[in-house]
Amino acid sequence: MLEAAPPFRGEDQDMVFEEILDDDKPEYPPDMPESSKSILRQLLLREPDARLGADQTDAEAVMAHTFFAGIVWEDIACERTLPPRLSYHHEVKGQMTESSVSLGTGDDLGLFGNF
């Protein structure tokens, strides 16, 4: 997910299901920030009702998570902030760096205008 790869992998569907059922999975890279690990753990809980934002707090709980510290949600809603553009190939080699992420020009924002 945050590493540009699915959290559970396997050669076939049965192996992926085994990974999902393994309590020790997914494994996170040791250099992944704790806020990233935390939000993924809370979003990938097996019990849907126990996941972050699944109760009455809804998206508010997700938006308040430390992973999103510094995000001004009103700026996002009003399209005053461009989303980061992640540049990666089908299979990421090595660690992602700041040079892997760039801000879009805004030219492609109209693509999803009626979404």
Backbone as a printed PyTorch tensor [residue, N CA C, xyz], in Angstrom:
tensor([[[  0.8310,  -1.1800,   0.0000],
         [  0.0000,   0.0000,   0.0000],
         [  0.8820,   1.2510,   0.0000]],

        [[  1.5150,   1.5280,   1.0930],
         [  2.3910,   2.6920,   1.1340],
         [  3.7430,   2.4060,   0.5040]],

        [[  4.0360,   1.1560,   0.3020],
         [  5.3030,   0.7570,  -0.2990],
         [  5.1440,   0.4240,  -1.7780]],

        [[  4.0200,   0.8050,  -2.3750],
         [  3.7290,   0.5470,  -3.7810],
         [  3.6800,  -0.9520,  -4.0790]],

        [[  3.2160,  -1.7070,  -3.0980],
         [  3.0700,  -3.1560,  -3.2520],
         [  1.9000,  -3.5990,  -2.3620]],

        [[  1.2130,  -4.6620,  -2.7240],
         [  0.1150,  -5.1310,  -1.8760],
         [  0.6520,  -5.6250,  -0.5310]],

        [[ -0.1350,  -5.4940,   0.5310],
         [  0.3410,  -5.9130,   1.8510],
         [  0.4710,  -7.4250,   1.9930]],

        [[ -0.2980,  -8.1660,   1.2310],
         [ -0.2620,  -9.6300,   1.2980],
         [  0.0460, -10.1570,  -0.0980]],

        [[  1.0350, -11.0390,  -0.1750],
         [  1.4480, -11.5550,  -1.4820],
         [  1.5240, -13.0680,  -1.4660]],

        [[  1.3340, -13.6630,  -2.6130],
         [  1.4540, -15.0970,  -2.7640],
         [  1.4280, -15.4680,  -4.2250]],

        [[  1.8540, -16.6920,  -4.5010],
         [  1.8990, -17.1500,  -5.8920],
         [  0.5040, -17.3790,  -6.4610]],

        [[ -0.4500, -17.6550,  -5.5820],
         [ -1.8270, -17.8420,  -6.0380],
         [ -2.7650, -17.3350,  -4.9500]],

        [[ -4.0630, -17.3850,  -5.2260],
         [ -5.0680, -16.8440,  -4.3110],
         [ -5.0270, -17.5470,  -2.9500]],

        [[ -4.8140, -18.8510,  -2.9260],
         [ -4.7520, -19.5840,  -1.6600],
         [ -3.5930, -19.1040,  -0.7920]],

        [[ -2.4540, -18.8450,  -1.4150],
         [ -1.2970, -18.3610,  -0.6490],
         [ -1.5430, -16.9590,  -0.1110]],

        [[ -2.2360, -16.1290,  -0.8680],
         [ -2.5740, -14.7860,  -0.3970],
         [ -3.4970, -14.8960,   0.8140]],

        [[ -4.4900, -15.7800,   0.7580],
         [ -5.3890, -15.9670,   1.8940],
         [ -4.6320, -16.4500,   3.1240]],

        [[ -3.6550, -17.3340,   2.9410],
         [ -2.8300, -17.7940,   4.0650],
         [ -2.0770, -16.6290,   4.6910]],

        [[ -1.5570, -15.7400,   3.8590],
         [ -0.8550, -14.5550,   4.3550],
         [ -1.8010, -13.6850,   5.1810]],

        [[ -3.0270, -13.5020,   4.7030],
         [ -4.0090, -12.6790,   5.4020],
         [ -4.3280, -13.2640,   6.7690]],

        [[ -4.4100, -14.5820,   6.8510],
         [ -4.7630, -15.2400,   8.1090],
         [ -3.5940, -15.3610,   9.0800]],

        [[ -2.3900, -15.1070,   8.6250],
         [ -1.2030, -15.1870,   9.4750],
         [ -1.1570, -13.9570,  10.3860]],

        [[ -1.1620, -14.1900,  11.7140],
         [ -1.1710, -13.0840,  12.6680],
         [  0.0800, -12.2180,  12.5920]],

        [[  1.1640, -12.7460,  12.0690],
         [  2.4130, -11.9930,  11.9950],
         [  2.5630, -11.2080,  10.6920]],

        [[  1.5180, -11.1920,   9.8870],
         [  1.5750, -10.5020,   8.5990],
         [  0.6360,  -9.3070,   8.6210]],

        [[  0.8530,  -8.3080,   7.8320],
         [  2.0180,  -8.1520,   6.9850],
         [  3.2260,  -7.7030,   7.7910]],

        [[  4.3810,  -7.8980,   7.2110],
         [  5.6070,  -7.4180,   7.8230],
         [  5.9110,  -6.0460,   7.2100]],

        [[  6.3150,  -5.1350,   8.0620],
         [  6.6020,  -3.7810,   7.6030],
         [  8.1130,  -3.5680,   7.5260]],

        [[  8.5740,  -2.7770,   6.5730],
         [ 10.0050,  -2.4830,   6.4910],
         [ 10.4780,  -1.8220,   7.7810]],

        [[ 11.6660,  -2.1550,   8.2460],
         [ 12.1450,  -1.5870,   9.5110],
         [ 12.2790,  -0.0700,   9.4800]],

        [[ 12.4940,   0.5060,   8.3000],
         [ 12.6510,   1.9620,   8.2210],
         [ 11.3370,   2.7000,   7.9650]],

        [[ 10.2090,   1.9710,   7.9450],
         [  8.9130,   2.6160,   7.7440],
         [  8.5630,   3.4060,   9.0110]],

        [[  8.1220,   4.6490,   8.8700],
         [  7.7520,   5.4530,  10.0420],
         [  6.6460,   4.7750,  10.8630]],

        [[  6.7000,   4.9680,  12.1690],
         [  5.7180,   4.3400,  13.0620],
         [  4.2940,   4.7980,  12.7420]],

        [[  4.1140,   6.0450,  12.3430],
         [  2.7630,   6.5150,  12.0090],
         [  2.2070,   5.7510,  10.8060]],

        [[  3.0720,   5.3850,   9.8620],
         [  2.6390,   4.5950,   8.7020],
         [  2.2490,   3.1880,   9.1310]],

        [[  3.0730,   2.5740,   9.9600],
         [  2.7580,   1.2280,  10.4590],
         [  1.4600,   1.2490,  11.2520]],

        [[  1.2940,   2.2740,  12.0620],
         [  0.1150,   2.3780,  12.9160],
         [ -1.1750,   2.4650,  12.1050]],

        [[ -1.2060,   3.3410,  11.0970],
         [ -2.4480,   3.4820,  10.3270],
         [ -2.7390,   2.2090,   9.5370]],

        [[ -1.7010,   1.5710,   9.0040],
         [ -1.9190,   0.3230,   8.2720],
         [ -2.4450,  -0.7700,   9.1920]],

        [[ -1.8740,  -0.8850,  10.3840],
         [ -2.3720,  -1.8950,  11.3460],
         [ -3.8510,  -1.6720,  11.6480]],

        [[ -4.2270,  -0.4010,  11.8150],
         [ -5.6140,  -0.0940,  12.1660],
         [ -6.5780,  -0.2480,  10.9920]],

        [[ -6.0920,  -0.0770,   9.7890],
         [ -6.9460,  -0.2430,   8.6080],
         [ -7.0250,  -1.6910,   8.1310]],

        [[ -6.0230,  -2.5000,   8.4820],
         [ -5.9790,  -3.8880,   8.0090],
         [ -6.4750,  -4.8960,   9.0470]],

        [[ -7.1420,  -4.4270,  10.0900],
         [ -7.7080,  -5.3650,  11.0700],
         [ -8.6940,  -6.2920,  10.3670]],

        [[ -8.6840,  -7.5650,  10.7590],
         [ -9.5900,  -8.5350,  10.1170],
         [-11.0540,  -8.1960,  10.3440]],

        [[-11.3730,  -7.7490,  11.5490],
         [-12.7670,  -7.4380,  11.8940],
         [-13.1080,  -6.0390,  11.3630]],

        [[-13.9520,  -5.9470,  10.3510],
         [-14.2600,  -4.6380,   9.7560],
         [-14.7810,  -3.6070,  10.7590]],

        [[-15.5810,  -4.0330,  11.7180],
         [-16.1370,  -3.0880,  12.6910],
         [-15.0920,  -2.5250,  13.6400]],

        [[-13.9240,  -3.1620,  13.7280],
         [-12.8660,  -2.7020,  14.6170],
         [-11.8610,  -1.7870,  13.9080]],

        [[-11.9890,  -1.6420,  12.6120],
         [-11.0340,  -0.8420,  11.8460],
         [-11.1840,   0.6500,  12.1320]],

        [[-10.0950,   1.3680,  11.9430],
         [-10.0810,   2.8130,  12.1280],
         [-11.1530,   3.4540,  11.2610]],

        [[-12.0210,   4.2430,  11.8750],
         [-13.0680,   4.9440,  11.1510],
         [-14.3250,   4.1410,  10.9200]],

        [[-14.3890,   2.9210,  11.4480],
         [-15.5640,   2.0720,  11.2070],
         [-16.7260,   2.4080,  12.1320]],

        [[-16.4760,   3.1680,  13.1720],
         [-17.5620,   3.4990,  14.1010],
         [-18.1750,   4.8520,  13.7290]],

        [[-18.8010,   5.4990,  14.6780],
         [-19.4740,   6.7690,  14.4050],
         [-18.5040,   7.8760,  14.0070]],

        [[-17.2230,   7.7150,  14.3460],
         [-16.2500,   8.7580,  14.0100],
         [-15.9510,   8.7920,  12.5180]],

        [[-16.1940,   7.6750,  11.8370],
         [-16.0810,   7.5840,  10.3810],
         [-14.7490,   8.1520,   9.8840]],

        [[-14.7750,   8.9610,   8.8650],
         [-13.5480,   9.4960,   8.2630],
         [-12.8110,  10.4340,   9.2120]],

        [[-13.5120,  11.0200,  10.1620],
         [-12.8660,  11.9320,  11.1170],
         [-11.7240,  11.2340,  11.8530]],

        [[-11.9300,   9.9770,  12.2370],
         [-10.8880,   9.2320,  12.9470],
         [ -9.6820,   8.9980,  12.0480]],

        [[ -9.9230,   8.6940,  10.7980],
         [ -8.8260,   8.4770,   9.8580],
         [ -8.0840,   9.7950,   9.6360]],

        [[ -8.8110,  10.8580,   9.4180],
         [ -8.2010,  12.1560,   9.1610],
         [ -7.3970,  12.6720,  10.3590]],

        [[ -7.7890,  12.2820,  11.5670],
         [ -7.1080,  12.7360,  12.7770],
         [ -5.8850,  11.8930,  13.1260]],

        [[ -5.6640,  10.8030,  12.4270],
         [ -4.5290,   9.9250,  12.7290],
         [ -3.2180,  10.6760,  12.5080]],

        [[ -2.1880,  10.3430,  13.2860],
         [ -0.8930,  11.0200,  13.1940],
         [ -0.2470,  10.8790,  11.8090]],

        [[ -0.6240,   9.8680,  11.0560],
         [ -0.1010,   9.7100,   9.7010],
         [ -0.3780,  10.9600,   8.8690]],

        [[ -1.5140,  11.6060,   9.1230],
         [ -1.9240,  12.7760,   8.3600],
         [ -1.5910,  14.0910,   9.0620]],

        [[ -0.7120,  14.0660,  10.0490],
         [ -0.3240,  15.2880,  10.7550],
         [  0.1730,  16.3200,   9.7490]],

        [[ -0.2980,  17.5320,   9.8890],
         [  0.1360,  18.6010,   8.9900],
         [ -0.7410,  18.7790,   7.7660]],

        [[ -1.6630,  17.8610,   7.5350],
         [ -2.5740,  17.9860,   6.3920],
         [ -3.6710,  18.9900,   6.7390]],

        [[ -3.9010,  19.9440,   5.8760],
         [ -4.9980,  20.8980,   6.0480],
         [ -6.1290,  20.4030,   5.1500]],

        [[ -7.0670,  19.7020,   5.7610],
         [ -8.1150,  19.0310,   4.9900],
         [ -8.9870,  19.9990,   4.2050]],

        [[ -9.1980,  21.1930,   4.7340],
         [-10.0000,  22.1810,   4.0070],
         [ -9.3090,  22.5650,   2.6950]],

        [[ -7.9770,  22.6730,   2.7320],
         [ -7.2360,  22.9830,   1.5010],
         [ -7.3770,  21.8620,   0.4820]],

        [[ -7.4100,  20.6330,   0.9520],
         [ -7.5930,  19.4900,   0.0480],
         [ -8.9940,  19.5430,  -0.5580]],

        [[ -9.9980,  19.7510,   0.2950],
         [-11.3910,  19.7770,  -0.1820],
         [-11.6290,  20.9080,  -1.1800]],

        [[-10.9630,  22.0210,  -0.9880],
         [-11.1500,  23.1710,  -1.8770],
         [-10.1420,  23.1800,  -3.0290]],

        [[ -9.3790,  22.0890,  -3.1610],
         [ -8.3980,  21.9330,  -4.2380],
         [ -7.3690,  23.0510,  -4.2600]],

        [[ -6.9860,  23.5270,  -3.0640],
         [ -5.9240,  24.5290,  -2.9620],
         [ -4.5570,  23.8780,  -2.8150]],

        [[ -4.5430,  22.5660,  -2.6150],
         [ -3.3000,  21.8150,  -2.4490],
         [ -3.2620,  20.7250,  -3.4960]],

        [[ -2.1610,  20.6360,  -4.2200],
         [ -2.0060,  19.5680,  -5.1930],
         [ -1.5550,  18.2990,  -4.4880]],

        [[ -2.0900,  17.1640,  -4.8900],
         [ -1.6510,  15.9020,  -4.2830],
         [ -0.2450,  15.5530,  -4.7410]],

        [[  0.5030,  14.8340,  -3.9040],
         [  1.8240,  14.3900,  -4.3590],
         [  1.6560,  13.3780,  -5.4810]],

        [[  2.5600,  13.4020,  -6.4190],
         [  2.5560,  12.4380,  -7.5170],
         [  3.6450,  11.4260,  -7.2430]],

        [[  3.2700,  10.1970,  -7.1420],
         [  4.2240,   9.1390,  -6.8640],
         [  4.7240,   8.5730,  -8.1750]],

        [[  6.0170,   8.6050,  -8.3540],
         [  6.6150,   8.0820,  -9.5810],
         [  7.2520,   6.7380,  -9.2720]],

        [[  6.6430,   5.6760,  -9.7620],
         [  7.2380,   4.3600,  -9.5770],
         [  6.8230,   3.4680, -10.7330]],

        [[  7.6170,   2.4450, -10.9380],
         [  7.3230,   1.4790, -11.9820],
         [  6.4970,   0.3570, -11.3770]],

        [[  6.1270,  -0.6060, -12.1920],
         [  5.3080,  -1.7190, -11.7340],
         [  5.8970,  -2.3790, -10.4890]],

        [[  7.2000,  -2.5560, -10.4700],
         [  7.8540,  -3.1550,  -9.3150],
         [  8.9110,  -2.1820,  -8.8180]],

        [[  8.7720,  -1.7480,  -7.5730],
         [  9.6900,  -0.7760,  -7.0080],
         [ 10.9790,  -1.4640,  -6.6020]],

        [[ 12.0810,  -0.9010,  -6.9940],
         [ 13.3910,  -1.4110,  -6.6180],
         [ 13.9780,  -0.4490,  -5.5950]],

        [[ 14.3610,  -0.9420,  -4.4290],
         [ 14.9740,  -0.0990,  -3.4130],
         [ 13.9420,   0.7010,  -2.6440]],

        [[ 14.4220,   1.6380,  -1.8630],
         [ 13.5570,   2.4540,  -1.0170],
         [ 13.0230,   3.6600,  -1.7720]],

        [[ 11.8170,   4.0760,  -1.4140],
         [ 11.2830,   5.3010,  -1.9750],
         [ 11.9740,   6.4670,  -1.2790]],

        [[ 12.2310,   7.5030,  -2.0240],
         [ 12.8710,   8.6830,  -1.4740],
         [ 12.0430,   9.9000,  -1.8440]],

        [[ 12.4360,  11.0490,  -1.2980],
         [ 11.7170,  12.2750,  -1.6380],
         [ 11.7570,  12.5380,  -3.1350]],

        [[ 12.8070,  12.0900,  -3.8020],
         [ 12.8910,  12.3160,  -5.2410],
         [ 11.8980,  11.4480,  -6.0130]],

        [[ 11.3020,  10.4370,  -5.3430],
         [ 10.3050,   9.5930,  -5.9930],
         [  8.9460,  10.2790,  -6.0610]],

        [[  8.7600,  11.3260,  -5.2640],
         [  7.4720,  11.9940,  -5.1630],
         [  7.6230,  13.4140,  -5.6870]],

        [[  6.7040,  13.8100,  -6.5350],
         [  6.7350,  15.1770,  -7.0380],
         [  5.3180,  15.7220,  -7.0670]],

        [[  5.2010,  17.0290,  -7.0050],
         [  3.8850,  17.6470,  -7.0850],
         [  3.4610,  17.7440,  -8.5370]],

        [[  2.1850,  17.4330,  -8.7660],
         [  1.6570,  17.5270, -10.1220],
         [  1.5510,  18.9800, -10.5610]],

        [[  1.3330,  19.1630, -11.8210],
         [  1.2090,  20.5160, -12.3650],
         [ -0.2040,  21.0480, -12.2040]],

        [[ -1.1290,  20.1760, -11.9270],
         [ -2.5220,  20.5840, -11.8350],
         [ -3.2550,  20.3880, -13.1420]],

        [[ -2.5210,  20.1500, -14.2300],
         [ -3.1410,  19.9680, -15.5380],
         [ -4.0660,  18.7730, -15.5950]],

        [[ -3.7600,  17.7650, -14.7790],
         [ -4.5590,  16.5450, -14.8180],
         [ -5.7070,  16.5590, -13.8340]],

        [[ -5.9090,  17.6410, -13.0870],
         [ -6.9970,  17.6840, -12.1100],
         [ -8.3680,  17.6320, -12.7960]],

        [[ -8.4890,  18.1750, -13.9900],
         [ -9.7480,  18.1530, -14.6960],
         [-10.1830,  16.7670, -15.1160]],

        [[ -9.2370,  15.8410, -15.1560],
         [ -9.5280,  14.4790, -15.5480],
         [-10.6090,  13.8630, -14.6670]],

        [[-10.5910,  14.2140, -13.3740],
         [-11.5430,  13.6590, -12.4380],
         [-12.5830,  14.6730, -11.9970]],

        [[-12.7780,  15.6970, -12.7750],
         [-13.6870,  16.7820, -12.4140],
         [-15.1090,  16.3540, -12.1280]],

        [[-15.6100,  15.3620, -12.8380],
         [-16.9880,  14.9330, -12.6380],
         [-17.0960,  13.6810, -11.7810]],

        [[-16.0110,  13.3160, -11.1470],
         [-15.9990,  12.0920, -10.3400],
         [-16.7830,  12.2590,  -9.0730]]])
